[in-house]
């Protein structure tokens, strides 16, 4: 593979993709259990979500790159614009292409899910799709980027948790059921925890670049307490889901994912150097993905 393609693959940030589809996997399992599952909807939902995540990653690279936030102080993998391998102009072109691909996939998904029978739902989800694209871009792009004002956590909770799980379930079922709420909150909280861990790691470089994340506002130690709350609440809510909807001991196999999550919290508690948190990002993201897969499988057993 040429260096050019490797650079673009790096810009896509492939390690973020499993986390982005966690909510869709959970939504699909809930839909299957209730007799609403459809393979076409599932595949298109996965592709649309992946396209949105890649769009977010490219826009993040572009926004932080042109603002100078990605500089020599930053910890973690070097970004594409930061490295000089991809120019801001080429990145902007890639973002525009990605927007068109995402819109195309979203339209196919909406047509597959709702057709002409559920026009209003289709219209609502088209609106959600456009808002999702806007949110993916505006996290770091523009003078009023919400990621620079400490609002990233809220948006991640809404889109990775509520929209992904609850919205994903409605794509299959065309209705709202109580079974979706606890899983949606769980995936949303863990997704916010991944962002929070990233911000804990980058607190010093973000502060120097005037990127006022929630961690920059509250400080490193308070940020760690906030992190315990996010992961701890996700564990409690998912356990509550397992108990409330219990039909078999196999339903609880996702409890296995608590082991790496608890070990992760211990590492964060003992940490005093933000840069040493970098290896935990991959562990937390994969633990979240594992929990979503095990919860999905367990719910169907």
BALOBA-1460 file (C-alpha; in Angstrom, 3 decimals):
// residues 301
<rec num="1" residu="x" x="0.000" y="0.000" z="0.000"/>
<rec num="2" residu="x" x="1.371" y="3.433" z="-0.983"/>
<rec num="3" residu="x" x="2.190" y="6.087" z="1.597"/>
<rec num="4" residu="x" x="-0.628" y="8.267" z="0.217"/>
<rec num="5" residu="x" x="-3.314" y="5.655" z="0.947"/>
<rec num="6" residu="x" x="-1.823" y="4.889" z="4.356"/>
<rec num="7" residu="x" x="-2.047" y="8.575" z="5.223"/>
<rec num="8" residu="x" x="-5.710" y="8.743" z="4.236"/>
<rec num="9" residu="x" x="-6.495" y="5.562" z="6.175"/>
<rec num="10" residu="x" x="-4.802" y="7.112" z="9.173"/>
<rec num="11" residu="x" x="-6.954" y="10.236" z="8.715"/>
<rec num="12" residu="x" x="-10.067" y="8.017" z="8.762"/>
<rec num="13" residu="x" x="-8.981" y="6.909" z="12.301"/>
<rec num="14" residu="x" x="-10.093" y="3.313" z="11.885"/>
<rec num="15" residu="x" x="-9.768" y="2.608" z="15.604"/>
<rec num="16" residu="x" x="-12.764" y="4.907" z="16.258"/>
<rec num="17" residu="x" x="-15.105" y="2.994" z="13.954"/>
<rec num="18" residu="x" x="-16.101" y="0.047" z="16.224"/>
<rec num="19" residu="x" x="-17.296" y="2.486" z="18.901"/>
<rec num="20" residu="x" x="-19.426" y="4.379" z="16.380"/>
<rec num="21" residu="x" x="-21.467" y="1.292" z="15.426"/>
<rec num="22" residu="x" x="-21.989" y="0.020" z="18.989"/>
<rec num="23" residu="x" x="-25.405" y="1.659" z="19.250"/>
<rec num="24" residu="x" x="-26.603" y="0.254" z="15.918"/>
<rec num="25" residu="x" x="-25.618" y="-3.276" z="16.982"/>
<rec num="26" residu="x" x="-27.613" y="-2.933" z="20.206"/>
<rec num="27" residu="x" x="-30.594" y="-1.412" z="18.374"/>
<rec num="28" residu="x" x="-30.559" y="-4.266" z="15.845"/>
<rec num="29" residu="x" x="-30.588" y="-6.916" z="18.603"/>
<rec num="30" residu="x" x="-33.546" y="-5.264" z="20.343"/>
<rec num="31" residu="x" x="-35.356" y="-5.102" z="17.009"/>
<rec num="32" residu="x" x="-34.620" y="-8.771" z="16.268"/>
<rec num="33" residu="x" x="-35.917" y="-9.825" z="19.690"/>
<rec num="34" residu="x" x="-39.190" y="-7.983" z="19.036"/>
<rec num="35" residu="x" x="-39.517" y="-9.307" z="15.474"/>
<rec num="36" residu="x" x="-38.629" y="-6.158" z="13.531"/>
<rec num="37" residu="x" x="-35.128" y="-6.898" z="12.233"/>
<rec num="38" residu="x" x="-34.291" y="-6.319" z="8.559"/>
<rec num="39" residu="x" x="-30.886" y="-6.995" z="7.011"/>
<rec num="40" residu="x" x="-31.067" y="-4.187" z="4.440"/>
<rec num="41" residu="x" x="-31.793" y="-1.627" z="7.130"/>
<rec num="42" residu="x" x="-29.026" y="-3.029" z="9.326"/>
<rec num="43" residu="x" x="-26.345" y="-2.899" z="6.612"/>
<rec num="44" residu="x" x="-27.346" y="0.589" z="5.457"/>
<rec num="45" residu="x" x="-27.482" y="1.845" z="9.053"/>
<rec num="46" residu="x" x="-23.959" y="0.516" z="9.645"/>
<rec num="47" residu="x" x="-22.644" y="2.111" z="6.431"/>
<rec num="48" residu="x" x="-24.327" y="5.454" z="7.173"/>
<rec num="49" residu="x" x="-22.950" y="5.487" z="10.719"/>
<rec num="50" residu="x" x="-19.440" y="4.602" z="9.561"/>
<rec num="51" residu="x" x="-19.583" y="7.329" z="6.913"/>
<rec num="52" residu="x" x="-20.677" y="9.858" z="9.535"/>
<rec num="53" residu="x" x="-17.853" y="8.839" z="11.855"/>
<rec num="54" residu="x" x="-15.263" y="9.152" z="9.101"/>
<rec num="55" residu="x" x="-16.731" y="12.570" z="8.235"/>
<rec num="56" residu="x" x="-16.379" y="13.603" z="11.865"/>
<rec num="57" residu="x" x="-12.773" y="12.376" z="11.951"/>
<rec num="58" residu="x" x="-11.809" y="14.232" z="8.774"/>
<rec num="59" residu="x" x="-13.552" y="17.404" z="9.945"/>
<rec num="60" residu="x" x="-11.818" y="17.114" z="13.323"/>
<rec num="61" residu="x" x="-8.448" y="16.786" z="11.594"/>
<rec num="62" residu="x" x="-9.259" y="19.824" z="9.439"/>
<rec num="63" residu="x" x="-10.662" y="21.985" z="12.248"/>
<rec num="64" residu="x" x="-7.901" y="21.291" z="14.764"/>
<rec num="65" residu="x" x="-5.285" y="21.414" z="12.000"/>
<rec num="66" residu="x" x="-6.072" y="24.891" z="10.679"/>
<rec num="67" residu="x" x="-6.585" y="26.246" z="14.207"/>
<rec num="68" residu="x" x="-3.161" y="24.986" z="15.260"/>
<rec num="69" residu="x" x="-4.597" y="22.826" z="18.053"/>
<rec num="70" residu="x" x="-2.808" y="19.799" z="16.606"/>
<rec num="71" residu="x" x="0.756" y="20.860" z="17.313"/>
<rec num="72" residu="x" x="3.977" y="19.510" z="18.834"/>
<rec num="73" residu="x" x="2.373" y="19.528" z="22.315"/>
<rec num="74" residu="x" x="-0.371" y="17.124" z="21.301"/>
<rec num="75" residu="x" x="-0.181" y="13.549" z="22.627"/>
<rec num="76" residu="x" x="-1.258" y="10.571" z="20.532"/>
<rec num="77" residu="x" x="-1.053" y="9.721" z="16.817"/>
<rec num="78" residu="x" x="0.024" y="12.571" z="14.559"/>
<rec num="79" residu="x" x="-2.856" y="13.949" z="12.489"/>
<rec num="80" residu="x" x="-2.811" y="14.213" z="8.692"/>
<rec num="81" residu="x" x="-2.751" y="18.014" z="8.352"/>
<rec num="82" residu="x" x="-0.427" y="18.312" z="11.336"/>
<rec num="83" residu="x" x="2.068" y="15.982" z="9.626"/>
<rec num="84" residu="x" x="1.929" y="17.943" z="6.355"/>
<rec num="85" residu="x" x="1.062" y="14.772" z="4.404"/>
<rec num="86" residu="x" x="-2.388" y="16.147" z="3.498"/>
<rec num="87" residu="x" x="-3.031" y="19.822" z="2.802"/>
<rec num="88" residu="x" x="-6.065" y="21.619" z="4.302"/>
<rec num="89" residu="x" x="-7.414" y="22.084" z="0.764"/>
<rec num="90" residu="x" x="-7.295" y="18.349" z="0.004"/>
<rec num="91" residu="x" x="-8.848" y="17.558" z="3.379"/>
<rec num="92" residu="x" x="-11.679" y="19.996" z="2.676"/>
<rec num="93" residu="x" x="-12.285" y="18.312" z="-0.703"/>
<rec num="94" residu="x" x="-12.426" y="14.917" z="1.044"/>
<rec num="95" residu="x" x="-14.934" y="16.302" z="3.563"/>
<rec num="96" residu="x" x="-17.189" y="17.537" z="0.733"/>
<rec num="97" residu="x" x="-17.074" y="14.127" z="-0.987"/>
<rec num="98" residu="x" x="-17.774" y="12.414" z="2.332"/>
<rec num="99" residu="x" x="-20.826" y="14.640" z="2.895"/>
<rec num="100" residu="x" x="-22.268" y="13.570" z="-0.469"/>
<rec num="101" residu="x" x="-21.612" y="9.892" z="0.311"/>
<rec num="102" residu="x" x="-23.242" y="10.233" z="3.731"/>
<rec num="103" residu="x" x="-26.325" y="11.954" z="2.301"/>
<rec num="104" residu="x" x="-26.637" y="9.251" z="-0.357"/>
<rec num="105" residu="x" x="-26.388" y="6.447" z="2.206"/>
<rec num="106" residu="x" x="-28.833" y="8.213" z="4.528"/>
<rec num="107" residu="x" x="-31.396" y="8.534" z="1.721"/>
<rec num="108" residu="x" x="-31.062" y="4.847" z="0.854"/>
<rec num="109" residu="x" x="-31.460" y="3.961" z="4.535"/>
<rec num="110" residu="x" x="-34.572" y="6.122" z="4.923"/>
<rec num="111" residu="x" x="-36.152" y="4.701" z="1.753"/>
<rec num="112" residu="x" x="-35.368" y="1.150" z="2.872"/>
<rec num="113" residu="x" x="-36.751" y="1.727" z="6.366"/>
<rec num="114" residu="x" x="-39.814" y="3.855" z="5.690"/>
<rec num="115" residu="x" x="-40.640" y="3.789" z="1.967"/>
<rec num="116" residu="x" x="-43.770" y="5.790" z="1.207"/>
<rec num="117" residu="x" x="-45.862" y="4.325" z="4.046"/>
<rec num="118" residu="x" x="-44.171" y="6.303" z="6.797"/>
<rec num="119" residu="x" x="-43.522" y="9.624" z="5.060"/>
<rec num="120" residu="x" x="-43.430" y="11.762" z="8.205"/>
<rec num="121" residu="x" x="-40.985" y="9.422" z="9.953"/>
<rec num="122" residu="x" x="-38.833" y="9.450" z="6.839"/>
<rec num="123" residu="x" x="-38.894" y="13.242" z="6.793"/>
<rec num="124" residu="x" x="-37.981" y="13.343" z="10.492"/>
<rec num="125" residu="x" x="-35.036" y="11.012" z="9.985"/>
<rec num="126" residu="x" x="-33.829" y="12.964" z="6.963"/>
<rec num="127" residu="x" x="-33.754" y="16.003" z="9.240"/>
<rec num="128" residu="x" x="-31.865" y="14.014" z="11.881"/>
<rec num="129" residu="x" x="-29.395" y="12.965" z="9.185"/>
<rec num="130" residu="x" x="-28.728" y="16.562" z="8.159"/>
<rec num="131" residu="x" x="-28.305" y="17.619" z="11.795"/>
<rec num="132" residu="x" x="-25.908" y="14.698" z="12.316"/>
<rec num="133" residu="x" x="-23.786" y="15.833" z="9.368"/>
<rec num="134" residu="x" x="-23.767" y="19.395" z="10.687"/>
<rec num="135" residu="x" x="-22.801" y="18.183" z="14.178"/>
<rec num="136" residu="x" x="-20.000" y="15.993" z="12.793"/>
<rec num="137" residu="x" x="-18.465" y="19.021" z="11.078"/>
<rec num="138" residu="x" x="-19.095" y="21.731" z="13.671"/>
<rec num="139" residu="x" x="-17.311" y="19.895" z="16.508"/>
<rec num="140" residu="x" x="-14.043" y="21.611" z="15.574"/>
<rec num="141" residu="x" x="-14.706" y="23.492" z="12.306"/>
<rec num="142" residu="x" x="-15.574" y="27.186" z="12.301"/>
<rec num="143" residu="x" x="-15.166" y="30.088" z="14.687"/>
<rec num="144" residu="x" x="-18.036" y="28.855" z="16.875"/>
<rec num="145" residu="x" x="-17.135" y="25.131" z="17.023"/>
<rec num="146" residu="x" x="-18.991" y="23.519" z="19.928"/>
<rec num="147" residu="x" x="-16.038" y="21.266" z="20.814"/>
<rec num="148" residu="x" x="-14.138" y="24.413" z="21.768"/>
<rec num="149" residu="x" x="-16.939" y="25.496" z="24.131"/>
<rec num="150" residu="x" x="-17.236" y="22.362" z="26.249"/>
<rec num="151" residu="x" x="-20.336" y="21.023" z="24.480"/>
<rec num="152" residu="x" x="-18.771" y="17.951" z="22.883"/>
<rec num="153" residu="x" x="-19.910" y="15.661" z="25.693"/>
<rec num="154" residu="x" x="-23.573" y="16.586" z="25.221"/>
<rec num="155" residu="x" x="-23.469" y="16.038" z="21.467"/>
<rec num="156" residu="x" x="-21.701" y="12.685" z="21.808"/>
<rec num="157" residu="x" x="-24.292" y="11.476" z="24.334"/>
<rec num="158" residu="x" x="-27.156" y="12.518" z="22.056"/>
<rec num="159" residu="x" x="-25.798" y="11.134" z="18.780"/>
<rec num="160" residu="x" x="-23.823" y="8.058" z="19.923"/>
<rec num="161" residu="x" x="-26.392" y="7.078" z="22.536"/>
<rec num="162" residu="x" x="-29.912" y="8.373" z="21.951"/>
<rec num="163" residu="x" x="-29.908" y="8.772" z="18.169"/>
<rec num="164" residu="x" x="-27.886" y="5.604" z="17.529"/>
<rec num="165" residu="x" x="-29.836" y="3.219" z="19.788"/>
<rec num="166" residu="x" x="-33.309" y="4.765" z="19.972"/>
<rec num="167" residu="x" x="-33.222" y="6.107" z="16.417"/>
<rec num="168" residu="x" x="-31.745" y="2.849" z="15.167"/>
<rec num="169" residu="x" x="-34.532" y="0.853" z="16.798"/>
<rec num="170" residu="x" x="-37.214" y="3.094" z="15.256"/>
<rec num="171" residu="x" x="-35.675" y="2.515" z="11.819"/>
<rec num="172" residu="x" x="-36.509" y="-1.168" z="12.245"/>
<rec num="173" residu="x" x="-39.761" y="-1.020" z="14.217"/>
<rec num="174" residu="x" x="-41.369" y="2.332" z="13.252"/>
<rec num="175" residu="x" x="-42.267" y="2.688" z="16.939"/>
<rec num="176" residu="x" x="-40.752" y="3.592" z="20.301"/>
<rec num="177" residu="x" x="-40.475" y="0.933" z="23.049"/>
<rec num="178" residu="x" x="-39.320" y="1.203" z="26.668"/>
<rec num="179" residu="x" x="-36.665" y="-1.471" z="26.147"/>
<rec num="180" residu="x" x="-34.369" y="0.962" z="24.281"/>
<rec num="181" residu="x" x="-33.765" y="3.603" z="26.953"/>
<rec num="182" residu="x" x="-31.320" y="1.919" z="29.349"/>
<rec num="183" residu="x" x="-29.098" y="0.594" z="26.522"/>
<rec num="184" residu="x" x="-29.173" y="4.030" z="24.853"/>
<rec num="185" residu="x" x="-28.037" y="5.734" z="28.062"/>
<rec num="186" residu="x" x="-25.363" y="3.064" z="28.603"/>
<rec num="187" residu="x" x="-23.796" y="3.414" z="25.142"/>
<rec num="188" residu="x" x="-24.138" y="7.192" z="25.303"/>
<rec num="189" residu="x" x="-22.353" y="7.444" z="28.670"/>
<rec num="190" residu="x" x="-19.512" y="5.148" z="27.607"/>
<rec num="191" residu="x" x="-19.082" y="7.087" z="24.354"/>
<rec num="192" residu="x" x="-18.846" y="10.318" z="26.344"/>
<rec num="193" residu="x" x="-16.285" y="8.578" z="28.568"/>
<rec num="194" residu="x" x="-14.115" y="7.894" z="25.504"/>
<rec num="195" residu="x" x="-14.269" y="11.577" z="24.551"/>
<rec num="196" residu="x" x="-13.614" y="12.571" z="28.160"/>
<rec num="197" residu="x" x="-10.549" y="10.327" z="28.325"/>
<rec num="198" residu="x" x="-9.273" y="11.926" z="25.112"/>
<rec num="199" residu="x" x="-9.776" y="15.359" z="26.686"/>
<rec num="200" residu="x" x="-8.074" y="14.279" z="29.911"/>
<rec num="201" residu="x" x="-5.066" y="13.194" z="27.863"/>
<rec num="202" residu="x" x="-5.005" y="16.459" z="25.891"/>
<rec num="203" residu="x" x="-5.825" y="18.866" z="28.743"/>
<rec num="204" residu="x" x="-2.538" y="20.763" z="28.561"/>
<rec num="205" residu="x" x="-2.328" y="21.161" z="24.787"/>
<rec num="206" residu="x" x="-6.060" y="22.006" z="24.607"/>
<rec num="207" residu="x" x="-5.696" y="24.672" z="27.294"/>
<rec num="208" residu="x" x="-2.756" y="26.244" z="25.484"/>
<rec num="209" residu="x" x="-4.705" y="26.224" z="22.198"/>
<rec num="210" residu="x" x="-7.814" y="27.789" z="23.824"/>
<rec num="211" residu="x" x="-9.851" y="24.641" z="23.189"/>
<rec num="212" residu="x" x="-12.113" y="24.900" z="26.226"/>
<rec num="213" residu="x" x="-13.296" y="21.333" z="26.630"/>
<rec num="214" residu="x" x="-15.221" y="20.366" z="29.739"/>
<rec num="215" residu="x" x="-11.960" y="19.016" z="31.191"/>
<rec num="216" residu="x" x="-10.137" y="22.302" z="30.613"/>
<rec num="217" residu="x" x="-12.992" y="24.038" z="32.439"/>
<rec num="218" residu="x" x="-13.202" y="21.659" z="35.404"/>
<rec num="219" residu="x" x="-9.541" y="20.634" z="35.776"/>
<rec num="220" residu="x" x="-7.751" y="17.282" z="35.655"/>
<rec num="221" residu="x" x="-8.748" y="15.884" z="39.072"/>
<rec num="222" residu="x" x="-12.410" y="16.883" z="38.749"/>
<rec num="223" residu="x" x="-12.287" y="15.441" z="35.234"/>
<rec num="224" residu="x" x="-11.224" y="12.095" z="36.680"/>
<rec num="225" residu="x" x="-14.192" y="12.157" z="39.091"/>
<rec num="226" residu="x" x="-16.467" y="12.955" z="36.148"/>
<rec num="227" residu="x" x="-14.930" y="9.978" z="34.340"/>
<rec num="228" residu="x" x="-15.749" y="7.637" z="37.254"/>
<rec num="229" residu="x" x="-19.339" y="8.912" z="37.085"/>
<rec num="230" residu="x" x="-19.638" y="8.262" z="33.346"/>
<rec num="231" residu="x" x="-18.275" y="4.708" z="33.383"/>
<rec num="232" residu="x" x="-19.840" y="3.834" z="36.748"/>
<rec num="233" residu="x" x="-23.288" y="5.047" z="35.653"/>
<rec num="234" residu="x" x="-23.024" y="3.029" z="32.435"/>
<rec num="235" residu="x" x="-22.219" y="-0.103" z="34.447"/>
<rec num="236" residu="x" x="-25.149" y="0.482" z="36.828"/>
<rec num="237" residu="x" x="-27.670" y="1.230" z="34.057"/>
<rec num="238" residu="x" x="-26.616" y="-1.737" z="31.914"/>
<rec num="239" residu="x" x="-26.797" y="-4.030" z="34.966"/>
<rec num="240" residu="x" x="-30.290" y="-2.674" z="35.659"/>
<rec num="241" residu="x" x="-31.234" y="-3.478" z="32.059"/>
<rec num="242" residu="x" x="-29.945" y="-7.027" z="32.506"/>
<rec num="243" residu="x" x="-32.019" y="-7.481" z="35.668"/>
<rec num="244" residu="x" x="-35.250" y="-5.864" z="34.397"/>
<rec num="245" residu="x" x="-35.295" y="-7.807" z="31.130"/>
<rec num="246" residu="x" x="-33.862" y="-11.044" z="32.531"/>
<rec num="247" residu="x" x="-35.100" y="-14.284" z="30.963"/>
<rec num="248" residu="x" x="-31.940" y="-16.402" z="31.105"/>
<rec num="249" residu="x" x="-28.523" y="-16.321" z="32.734"/>
<rec num="250" residu="x" x="-27.093" y="-15.959" z="29.221"/>
<rec num="251" residu="x" x="-28.663" y="-12.471" z="29.076"/>
<rec num="252" residu="x" x="-25.977" y="-11.346" z="31.517"/>
<rec num="253" residu="x" x="-22.890" y="-12.348" z="29.524"/>
<rec num="254" residu="x" x="-22.161" y="-8.661" z="28.929"/>
<rec num="255" residu="x" x="-21.138" y="-8.468" z="32.607"/>
<rec num="256" residu="x" x="-17.799" y="-9.836" z="31.326"/>
<rec num="257" residu="x" x="-17.129" y="-6.393" z="29.845"/>
<rec num="258" residu="x" x="-17.218" y="-4.898" z="33.351"/>
<rec num="259" residu="x" x="-13.814" y="-6.471" z="34.062"/>
<rec num="260" residu="x" x="-11.804" y="-4.286" z="31.632"/>
<rec num="261" residu="x" x="-13.987" y="-1.278" z="32.485"/>
<rec num="262" residu="x" x="-13.244" y="-1.571" z="36.206"/>
<rec num="263" residu="x" x="-9.546" y="-2.169" z="35.508"/>
<rec num="264" residu="x" x="-9.625" y="0.949" z="33.345"/>
<rec num="265" residu="x" x="-11.100" y="3.024" z="36.187"/>
<rec num="266" residu="x" x="-8.316" y="1.847" z="38.494"/>
<rec num="267" residu="x" x="-5.685" y="2.954" z="35.947"/>
<rec num="268" residu="x" x="-7.338" y="6.374" z="35.621"/>
<rec num="269" residu="x" x="-7.555" y="6.746" z="39.413"/>
<rec num="270" residu="x" x="-3.834" y="6.025" z="39.836"/>
<rec num="271" residu="x" x="-2.804" y="8.279" z="36.967"/>
<rec num="272" residu="x" x="-1.070" y="11.613" z="37.536"/>
<rec num="273" residu="x" x="0.320" y="12.203" z="34.038"/>
<rec num="274" residu="x" x="-2.266" y="12.994" z="31.315"/>
<rec num="275" residu="x" x="-0.050" y="11.650" z="28.507"/>
<rec num="276" residu="x" x="0.014" y="8.181" z="30.113"/>
<rec num="277" residu="x" x="-3.737" y="7.860" z="29.509"/>
<rec num="278" residu="x" x="-3.263" y="7.464" z="25.743"/>
<rec num="279" residu="x" x="-3.145" y="3.611" z="25.755"/>
<rec num="280" residu="x" x="-6.416" y="3.567" z="27.722"/>
<rec num="281" residu="x" x="-8.333" y="5.158" z="24.857"/>
<rec num="282" residu="x" x="-8.210" y="2.039" z="22.699"/>
<rec num="283" residu="x" x="-9.000" y="-0.185" z="25.701"/>
<rec num="284" residu="x" x="-12.077" y="1.845" z="26.680"/>
<rec num="285" residu="x" x="-13.396" y="2.064" z="23.116"/>
<rec num="286" residu="x" x="-12.988" y="-1.693" z="22.561"/>
<rec num="287" residu="x" x="-14.517" y="-2.463" z="25.974"/>
<rec num="288" residu="x" x="-17.555" y="-0.392" z="24.986"/>
<rec num="289" residu="x" x="-17.802" y="-2.236" z="21.670"/>
<rec num="290" residu="x" x="-17.438" y="-5.591" z="23.456"/>
<rec num="291" residu="x" x="-20.180" y="-4.667" z="25.925"/>
<rec num="292" residu="x" x="-22.531" y="-3.700" z="23.092"/>
<rec num="293" residu="x" x="-21.883" y="-6.963" z="21.184"/>
<rec num="294" residu="x" x="-22.252" y="-9.119" z="24.302"/>
<rec num="295" residu="x" x="-25.392" y="-7.254" z="25.386"/>
<rec num="296" residu="x" x="-26.842" y="-7.769" z="21.903"/>
<rec num="297" residu="x" x="-26.005" y="-11.487" z="21.830"/>
<rec num="298" residu="x" x="-27.135" y="-12.014" z="25.417"/>
<rec num="299" residu="x" x="-30.489" y="-10.345" z="24.786"/>
<rec num="300" residu="x" x="-31.177" y="-12.783" z="21.951"/>
<rec num="301" residu="x" x="-30.203" y="-15.946" z="23.891"/>
